[in-house]
């Protein structure tokens, strides 16, 4: 055993030496790809960590502390009625409308709390894929037929992926359900109505802070008032914490005051006040030795588990594929040529590329617009829309930490196969 360990060390050192020895530093493509990796990581930190992930971490931590395990088992557990479980999972994901990385801590929260693998997988897919604004923009920019196909495919996928995961791991899920039933279930810390109000304020902060711009109508009106709505949701959250969870009123006032000072000191940059608000909330919760302190500890646990993996995955994705309109190690021309037409190979390539790339919410639409202009077929376009937003290399790395490589690989392969088959069918009909 000791000799095998030393051999592995020797091989690893030799591989590292050869990698560094032949590293193509000085090559324009390699140097550009390295810069793209850091550009993408910088953009991700600015646009998603603070606005998306931080609220998601707090929601996931709150699920672990305040949501009754009995409620999770009743609505999302392995033995819950399928129409109820998958209906709740898909609707919850639709309301959140987050990207493939932001949904991860929320998935981890409900899965650890006792949700069945099938409903949890349906929720995992539905969050990034069933985005009402993204579907509307798809129909407006890329065509009505493609928008309808994306909507129908995403809703069906969320249920089919969940049912397939539950069936494949049915024996393991039965054991998990039996083990969960044998454990004592502590009483809920908040009544159902108070839980709903508490989580509504947290979800409102996440949704309004990330509301995307739109042209005309209610969507545009909400976008114009997004930061005022976010502030109202934050004020409601503080009121809930004081009224029902015994946060000291002076701590709530100090948190609100810090946000107001930041907004006045840095006008025109509401993200600064948003960040200050969460920093002040952390300080307010840190002084509590009861439930609020547990909430902060659970939130920090999710952050430690997820953030390093996400950052590493974003760096690798940027190195390989770059950002929109910027190339990584893989030339964009290769991608455009590989997804031309509606063949099985083109759809499969679109599915694999979509699984590896990172798509922030709504960015898939301009990317596809450019690819369609370069000769991409309608089938591979739908394949990319169904696989891309729901999967990414960073998301795969994090999923592994929740449910292991085997389940992660099965989930990814299921999404890719379904997306590929749907793309082939749609492409043949469109042709």
DONULO-301310 format. One record per atom (N, C-alpha, C): x, y, z. Coordinates in steps of 0.001 Angstrom, whole numbers, plus 500000, padded with zeros to 6 digits. Layout:
! DONULO-301310
XYZ ...
This chain:
! DONULO-301310
500829498798500000 500000500000500000 500860501247500000 501917501205500846 502785502370500920 503493502605499597 503913501480498934 504569501620497635 503636502212496594 502349501815496612 501371502357495666 501165503851495889 501133504253497166 500956505667497466 502141506483496954 503348505963497154 504530506675496675 504553506738495143 504082505649494507 504012505647493043 503043506712492550 501885506823493216 500915507856492820 501505509251492990 502218509467494092 502865510760494294 503869511042493178 504652510025492809 505644510208491755 505008510541490417 503924509812490088 503233510084488832 502609511478488832 502046511884489979 501447513214490053 502497514302489877 503656514139490519 504732515136490377 505244515175488944 505357513997488322 505839513955486937 504842514632485998 503550514360486222 502534514991485378 502540516503485562 502676516964486820 502752518406487066 503954519040486404 505099518344486463 506306518876485822 506134518994484309 505586517926483691 505386517963482240 504394519045481842 503344519225482665 502361520267482369 503016521647482368 503818521915483395 504488523210483466 505553523356482378 506251522260482067 507333522317481076 506805522677479690 505646522079479351 505087522309478009 503949523330478013 503784524064479095 502721525058479163 502907526096478061 501897526298477206 502076527193476048 501982528681476402 502705529105477425 502721530517477789 503368531309476658 502766532416476293 503253533204475166 502407533020473927 501663531903473861 500728531702472759 499547532659472931 499172533316471854 498103534319471947 496804533687472442 496477532504471942 495216531875472359 495277531467473821 496394530879474257 496479530445475645 496456531638476595 497246532644476291 497266533824477162 495900534496477205 495247534549476032 493915535140475990 492919534323476784 493029532992476727 492115532126477464 492297532285478973 493552532437479413 493796532650480845 493147533954481303 493306534998480491 492660536268480832 491140536133480840 490609535368479880 489154535170479838 488654534462481101 489449533513481613 489058532818482837 488899533803483991 489845534733484100 489764535710485191 488721536784484917 488528537141483651 487452538080483311 486094537501483690 485889536223483360 484611535590483680 484422535488485195 485504535138485908 485399535047487361 485098536415487981 485727537461487443 485468538820487943 484016539215487680 483549538960486468 482156539276486125 481205538489487013 481506537214487249 480653536380488082 480598536924489503 481745537329490032 481783537873491395 480954539145491498 481024539995490484 480308541271490529 478816541114490315 478440540218489409 477042540151488988 476228539085489710 476884538068490283 476115536936490788 476385536574492240 477604536729492705 477886536293494074 477071537103495065 477120538431494938 476427539279495907 474917539266495698 474482539438494452 473050539577494183 472306538243494214 472961537167493770 472270535880493669 472627534926494798 473930534653494933 474341533591495838 474145533947497303 474467535175497695 474339535536499108 472892535378499581 471891535946498884 470509535680499310 470152534199499284 470674533463498282 470373532035498199 470965531276499379 472162531663499822 472760531022500997 471889531241502231 471383532457502394 470537532746503551 469225531962503480 468668531818502274 467439531032502128 467710529564502456 468824529025501931 469155527630502203 469395527398503693 470104528332504340 470317528204505772 469017528257506548 468095529115506112 466799529222506783 465978527953506605 466087527304505448 465372526042505241 465836525012506267 467161524957506485 467701523976507403 467340524235508860 467087525490509214 466850525830510619 465365525978510934 464630526630510042 463261527016510385 462167526172509738 462467525509508624 461432524732507952 461270523396508660 460065523040508943 459770521769509601 460141520612508680 460890519648509215 461217518470508433 459952517701508058 458963517736508932 457700517070508619 457045517689507393 457130519010507261 456538519680506101 457259519302504823 458611519241504889 459380518843503706 459029517422503301 458958516528504270 458623515138503975 457204515021503428 456310515865503919 454912515789503484 454752516227502036 455445517304501653 455240517867500322 456275517411499295 457504517094499746 458569516769498802 459268515460499123 458844514775500159 459518513549500573 459338512412499583 460131511335499741 460031510202498812 458654509566498778 457922509637499891 456601509009499946 455459509988499702 455768511232499385 454724512220499110 454004511867497809 452716512169497682 452009511922496414 452727512614495254 452929511892494177 453730512425493069 453180513725492479 451870513819492221 451384515095491684 451689516271492603 451545516050493910 451824517114494870 453313517440494899 454162516403495013 455599516619495157 456179517316493931 455863516807492746 456452517386491535 455793518711491171 454543518877491542 453906520170491334 454534521244492192 454756520939493482 455404521901494379 456820522200493909 457567521163493506 458955521357493086 459054522246491855 458223521988490849 458309522773489618 457824524199489823 456758524369490595 456241525717490855 457248526533491661 457872525907492664 458866526614493470 460021527085492611 460498526213491729 461592526614490861 461202527731489918 459981527677489417 459511528710488496 459453530074489167 458982530109490412 458887531386491128 460262531990491345 461262531146491660 462591531673491947 463288532176490685 463207531396489588 463792531798488305 465236532228488473 466085531312488965 467484531617489219 468359530875488221 469680531144488260 470597530474487350 471007529124487922 471787528358487142 472140526998487535 472994526952488786 473691528037489113 474522528057490318 473742528547491537 472867529514491353 472112530053492484 471144529029493053 470647528123492223 469686527135492703 470350526070493577 471688525964493518 472384524870494207 472215524900495721 472460526037496403 472247526012497850 470794525739498230 469846526174497399 468437525905497683 468135524414497531 468694523807496496 468569522356496325 469188521623497514 470389522055497914 471034521420499055 470220521541500322 469557522676500500 468756522893501692 467591521932501790 466820521781500704 465651520900500768 466060519422500731 467157519106500036 467597517713499954 468095517228501313 468872518057501985 469357517687503319 468216517623504326 467157518376504074 466040518423505020 465098517239504857 465297516439503817 464483515242503677 463711515118502378 463862516068501457 463155515965500185 463628514742499417 462707514089498708 463080512952497883 463972513381496734 464791512444496247 465709512763495160 464949513201493909 463799512576493637 463021512938492452 462494514360492508 461705514728493526 461235516112493623 462372517126493733 463446516774494463 464582517698494579 465241517919493225 465338516858492411 465919516987491065 465010517817490162 463698517641490309 462757518461489533 462920519930489891 463065520223491176 463308521592491623 464635522107491079 465659521256491099 466985521640490613 466940522046489143 466159521326488340 466061521667486919 465147522863486678 464033522919487400 463023523934487101 463494525342487432 464331525486488489 464772526828488890 465397527615487755 466459527079487112 467083527826486016 466334527725484689 465634526602484457 465087526345483127 463730527003482897 462857527001483921 461502527534483729 461489528976484210 462029529843483407 462115531267483721 461155532000482798 460089532555483356 459040533152482524 459583534251481621 460421535148482171 460950536240481356 461851535708480253 462676534691480575 463565534126479563 462764533483478434 461674532818478775 460846532187477741 460165533238476875 459687534316477502 459058535402476735 460061536043475785 461274536311476282 462298536917475430 462741535965474335 462775534670474631 463107533691473594 462106533765472449 460815533822472784 459783533909471750 459884535214470978 460216536311471660 460275537615471008 461506537753470119 462653537258470597 463911537469469883 464213536342468902 463968535093469323 464368533944468512 463212533300467762 462000533760468007 460863533202467282 459843532574468204 458569532738467844 457483532245468686 457536530730468855 457825530005467762 457837528543467840 458911528051468803 460095528652468748 461182528234469635 460849528576471088 460184529713471314 459787530073472668 458793529089473248 457784528682472438 456794527713472906 457451526359473158 458332525947472242 459016524662472413 459865524666473677 460514525791473974 461312525872475191 460427525770476432 459295526462476423 458400526438477586 457878525027477841 457358524382476795 456804523035476953 457889522050477361 459045522124476682 460127521200476990 460645521354478405 460792522590478882 461333522815480220 460396522277481301 459088522506481144 458122522020482141 458124520497482173 458085519856480992 458096518396480947 459400517832481490 460530518488481161 461825517993481607 461924517961483128 461421519007483779 461551519077485226 460891517868485886 459749517447485338 459040516291485890 459711514990485463 460069514873484179 460655513630483683 462017513350484313 462836514387484464 464144514192485092 463963513735486536 463032514372487249 462782513971488627 462277512543488733 461313512167487892 460788510801487920 461866509783487576 462722510116486606 463793509189486219 464806509013487350 465184510093488010 466123509985489125 465519509167490264 464244509392490551 463585508639491618 463502507155491273 463253506826490010 463141505420489611 464501504732489623 465525505390489120 466861504786489062 467380504474490464 467118505375491405 467624505197492771 466476504869493733 465495504101493254 464309503828494050 464639503028495320 465552502048495211 465888501255496400 466583502124497450 467517502920497004 468223503813497927 467282504841498544 466332505326497756 465378506301498274 464437505680499308 464077504405499110 463245503738500112 463986503627501440 465273503278501370 466072503198502590 466202504565503243 466401505579502437 466545506939502968 465248507405503620 464120507065503001 462827507453503572 462582506727504885 462933505444504934 462747504681506174 463630505225507290 464878505583506945 465777506144507950 465260507481508451 464682508273507550 464155509572507958 462949509452508873 462124508430508622 460940508250509454 461282507768510857 462423507106510990 462812506589512305 463436507657513187 463809508795512608 464427509855513389 463351510716514044 463612511186515258 462641512098515886 462587513418515140 461382513926514916 461206515184514187 460879516283515187 461775517261515334 461507518332516288 460337519191515815 459644519835516736 458515520689516340 458990521888515531 458109522388514678 458446523559513863 458681524770514756 459664525575514384 460005526749515185 459103527935514845 458483527879513685 457531528907513289 456275528226512771 455148528852512957 453918528315512373 454022528384510850 453159527649510170 453216527598508713 453042528980508101 452105529777508633 451896531122508100 453106532009508300 453753531902509464 454940532714509719 456119532254508870 456224530942508659 457253530436507752 457072531020506352 455826530989505881 455550531497504535 455910532976504422 455571533762505430 455893535196505401 457397535423505444 458070534699506330 459521534822506462 460218534519505137 459865533379504526 460516533003503272 460082533897502114 458883534427502168 458442535354501115 459329536596501087 459721537105502263 460596538286502283 461970537951501714 462511536773502059 463831536383501544 463790536164500030 462754535478499559 462632535226498121 462405536537497370 461635537448497937 461404538747497282 462711539511497122 463571539472498137 464880540129498013 465669539527496861 465692538195496788 466426537524495712 465847537851494343 464534537795494214 463887537986492910 463996539431492435 463666540388493289 463671541785492855 465085542306492608 466049541901493415 467422542364493211 467983541879491885 467460540770491365 467974540208490111 466994540377488956 466003541263489111 465010541465488051 465702542030486811 465479541380485692 466158541757484450 465389542847483713 466098543667482933 465416544717482166 464511544137481091 463461544859480771 462515544437479743 461949545675479067 461310545449477933 460745546551477165 459232546609477365 458768547637478073 457339547868478215 456640546869479124 455433547228479531 454604546332480311 454997546268481774 454434545273482441 454648545111483877 456108544799484180 456751543990483319 458142543630483569 459016544877483659 458808545815482722 459609547037482717 459300547902483934 458032547958484344 457660548757485511 458307548204486774 458326546886486907 458967546277488070 460465546547488046 461069546468486864 462510546730486769 462829548158487189 461984549110486794 462242550507487158 462188550710488670 461396549892489358 461251550046490808 461931548926491581 462828548167490935 463366546956491542 464069547220492873 464828548316492977 465580548542494212 464683549052495333 463639549793494983 462670550182496009 461933548949496535 461581548037495623 460911546804496036 461841545929496870 463125545896496486 464100545142497274 464227545719498675 464244547067498761 464340547721500079 463116547425500930 461930547434500327 460717547107501081 460756545664501588 461253544764500752 461365543372501177 462359543243502330 463468544004502261 464434543984503347 463853544516504644 463061545595504545 462416546141505746 461427545136506335 460696544446505460 459756543426505938 460493542281506623 461669541904506092 462466540851506714 462895541256508124 463369542483508288 463774542947509614 462586542950510578 461419543360510097 460231543359510949 459880541940511396 460000540971510488 459729539577510832 460716539080511880 461996539426511696 463015538967512643 462792539544514036 462371540794514092 462113541412515393 460849540850516023 459804540730515228 458493540357515768 458413538882516161 458956537998515342 458750536570515548 459999535795515961 461197536377515730 462418535628516028 463317536346517034 462760537336517690 463404537977518844 464730538663518521 464866539196517311 466031540038517032 465874541341517805 466940541774518453 466879543012519225 466519544178518309 465535544995518674 465129546105517801 466279547030517425 467200547263518370 468300548177518033 469203547580516957 469326546250516908 470112545618515839 469422545793514486 468105545660514471 467364545862513223 467484547309512752 467369548259513685 467508549664513318 468913549975512828 469923549376513466 471302549595513024 471512549053511612 470908547904511309 471019547326509961 470364548233508930 469142548674509219 468448549573508294 469201550890508142 469744551406509231 470500552651509160 471746552525508307 472436551381508410 473638551168507594 473296551170506106 472157550551505764 471727550540504354 471414551960503885 470707552728504701 470346554099504321 471591554968504137 472556554844505047 473791555634504942 474554555269503668 474631553957503356 475332553527502149 474640554035500889 473304554027500905 472563554510499734 472775556002499513 472855556768500602 473080558214500482 474533558530500158 475457557734500695 476877558008500484 477326557645499072 476712556620498499 477098556177497149 475844556159496276 475307557318495937 474083557355495123 474331556810493716 473327556192493165 473455555645491816 474075554268491765 474475553729492917 475065552382492960 474365551568494054 473136551152493796 472366550449494834 472979549127495263 473841548550494418 474479547289494793 475319547468496054 475911548652496221 476714548916497411 475839548837498663 474689549502498622 473771549450499762 473275548028499989 473059547282498912 472620545888499021 473670545069499770 474937545228499392 476011544501500063 476170544912501514 476076546208501770 476172546699503147 475038546124503990 473852546016503401 472713545473504137 472961544053504607 473494543208503735 473754541832504144 474913541752505138 475923542609504965 477017542626505939 476489543035507317 475621544044507352 475038544472508626 474147543389509220 473434542644508361 472592541551508853 473450540455509489 474591540169508871 475503539181509448 475945539615510844 476308540882511004 476726541385512311 475584541309513321 474364541586512863 473211541526513766 472942540101514226 473056539131513316 472798537742513678 473936537139514487 475155537639514265 476315537063514944 476238537207516454 475490538184516958 475385538372518392 474312537542519055 473645536674518287 472542535876518839 473020534456519118 472660533921520265 473054532565520634 471928531553520450 470815531985519882 469686531094519683 469486530737518218 468226530779517777 467868530358516432 468519531218515350 468590532525515585 469188533405514577 470670533098514403 471359532772515506 472754532356515395 472890531049514638 471952530119514847 471955528864514085 471747529137512601 470859530072512297 470612530429510886 471892530928510243 472611531818510907 473857532338510356 474878531224510182 474976530306511153 475931529202511052 475593528289509872 474305528005509673 473902527163508544 474192527853507218 473949529157507169 474234529930505952 475725529883505635 476550530076506647 478000530049506463 478467528659506023 477816527618506531 478168526271506115 477956526045504632 476828526526504101 476578526408502663 477599527225501862 477925528415502331 478889529261501616 480248528586501537 480708528000502640 482010527324502641 482016526120501714 480904525421501648 480837524220500826 480771524538499338 480068525597498987 479737525836497581 480685526810496893 481013527924497536 481744528992496842 483077528545496237 483942527827496966 485222527434496342 485035526597495088 484069525671495108 483827524836493937 483290525657492769 482401526603493071 481858527439492008 482936528284491355 483784528901492166 484835529761491615 485782528941490741 486160527751491217 487020526895490398 486360526500489097 485082526160489150 484370525796487927 484237526940486951 483997528145487452 483892529325486582 485224529601485901 486323529446486626 487644529657486030 487903528666484899 487561527395485113 487775526387484073 486871526649482873 485601526995483137 484679527289482033 485163528482481220 485650529516481893 486184530675481174 487417530336480376 488286529484480925 489498529079480209 489153528327478929 488170527445478998 487830526613477844 486982527352476817 485975528076477281 484973528623476369 484884530145476376 485556530821477320 485542532279477345 484189532841477742 484027534128477465 482773534829477728 482016535026476422 480754535488476470 480055535826475226 480859536826474406 481057536505473126 481813537337472184 483308537350472476 483803536488473346 485226536355473620 485566534870473642 486697534511473057 487037533098472920 487966532630474036 487818531337474416 488756530678475289 489663529783474471 490059528644475048 490917527726474305 490190527109473113 488880526915473225 488090526323472141 487582527435471235 487997527481469974 487561528561469071 486048528562468876 485470529746468842 484025529873468649 483595529331467293 484501529413466295 484167528908464963 483928527398465002 484663526688465847 484434525256465972 483034524978466495 482645525745467489 481314525557468065 480241525847467023 480392526971466298 479388527352465297 479270526302464197 480410525754463751 480365524753462680 479805523431463170 480035523115464438 479581521827464973 478081521773465197 477422522922465322 475979522923465603 475165523324464373 475772523277463203 475025523575461987 474100522424461622 472959522746461035 472004521708460647 471248521155461837 470576520010461627 469750519410462671 470083517942462895 471313517546462612 471696516152462755 471795515765464228 471843514457464475 472014513957465835 473329514448466427 474389514453465605 475696514905466089 475652516373466492 474961517200465697 474875518624466012 474107518853467311 473029518112467493 472250518248468728 473024517734469934 473736516629469764 474524516095470871 475640517059471255 476281517664470266 477337518637470567 476761519847471290 475592520320470834 474952521454471504 474623521112472951 474212519873473198 473901519458474553 475149519421475427 476237518875474906 477486518804475671 478038520207475924 478039521045474887 478532522406475057 477691523175476066 476367522996475996 475500523677476948 475733523211478366 476036521911478533 476284521382479870 477551521946480484 478544522271479669 479829522754480185 479864524267480347 479159524989479496 479193526447479546 478416526957480751 478749528173481174 477973528817482222 477107529903481592 475791529787481738 474857530778481243 474252531521482423 474531532804482540 473774533609483493 472365533786482941 471424534123483813 470039534269483393 469917535246482224 469279534807481150 468972535569479930 470153535707478963 471394535361479376 472519535532478458 472501534507477335 471756533405477527 471716532398476471 471034532928475217 470175533937475351 469409534418474189 470289535155473196 471088536166473590 471981536787472615 473036535837472067 473504534882472894 474476533904472398 473853533078471277 472626532601471506 471953531809470475 471613532640469242 471307533904469448 471007534775468314 472202534837467373 473403534951467971 474609534970467154 474870533635466491 474664532528467198 474898531206466627 473901530891465514 472635531302465693 471648531085464629 472020531870463385 472567533062463593 473029533844462452 474221533222461754 474962532353462482 476136531684461903 475792530318461322 474508529976461264 474095528726460640 473633527642461580 473448527949462854 472978526942463790 471559526514463429 471284525212463517 469960524705463202 468984524941464339 467675524934464069 466682525144465127 466687524031466168 467004522800465761 467064521700466707 468156521894467750 469418522088467327 470473522360468306 470212523618469142 469506524605468575 469176525802469346 468281525445470526 467247524628470272 466374524199471362 467135523321472352 468001522447471839 468814521602472718 469632522451473677 470262523485473156 471084524369473999 470221525108475011 469009525509474617 468114526216475539 467641525309476673 467499524008476399 467006523088477415 468121522562478318 469334522447477786 470444521910478578 471291522999479203 471517524101478465 472463525113478908 472123525813480214 470961526457480331 470661527171481579 470587526271482802 470230524986482633 470054524093483772 471348523423484213 472356523405483355 473617522741483663 474783523707483478 475869523418484144 477126524137483936 478209523363484650 479456523556484222 480566522885484881 480665523261486358 480540524556486720 480557524878488156 479453524175488935 478252524091488343 477145523436489037 477424521954489263 478047521296488281 478355519876488442 479298519648489621 480300520492489759 481258520334490854 480564520464492207 479609521380492312 478898521564493576 477921520416493821 477225519971492790 476280518869492950 476972517620493484 478203517398493050 478964516249493530 479091516272495047 479251517462495622 479408517544497072 478109517254497811 476975517362497131 475677517081497756 475249515627497577 475420515084496386 474877513746496137 475853512798495469 477143513145495410 478149512234494887 478256512292493368 479382511761492864 479624511824491416 478627510982490638 478247509822491184 477387508920490411 476024509548490144 475370510050491184 474060510677490978 474196511936490121 475265512707490340 475473513908489534 475610513557488060 476405512508487775 476599512095486383 475292511624485764 474500510875486528 473215510397486005 472293511567485701 472226512536486611 471385513716486395 471819514474485132 473119514687484985 473628515424483821 473335514666482535 473585513362482540 473348512559481327 471862512548480967 470984512453481966 469545512479481687 469146513780480995 469611514908481538 469269516198480924 469813516275479510 471058515831479314 471671515910477984 470945515025476977 470587513807477382 469893512903476457 468517513456476093 467760513901477107 466432514450476833 466521515673475937 467485516552476207 467641517751475381 468005517381473947 468889516400473792 469317515987472450 468158515400471660 467421514485472279 466288513850471583 465224514886471225 464937515796472169 463939516828471890 464390517734470760 465691518059470740 466223518902469669 466118518239468316 466408516932468249 466308516214466980 464876516210466471 463921515943467380 462495515921466981 462059517300466515 462400518331467302 461997519681466919 462648520109465611 463921519760465443 464615520135464219 464001519501462985 463579518236463108 462949517572461961 461585518187461662 460839518560462702 459533519202462482 459713520591461874 460693521341462390 460929522681461857 461388522647460420 462161521623460074 462642521506458698 461511521187457739 
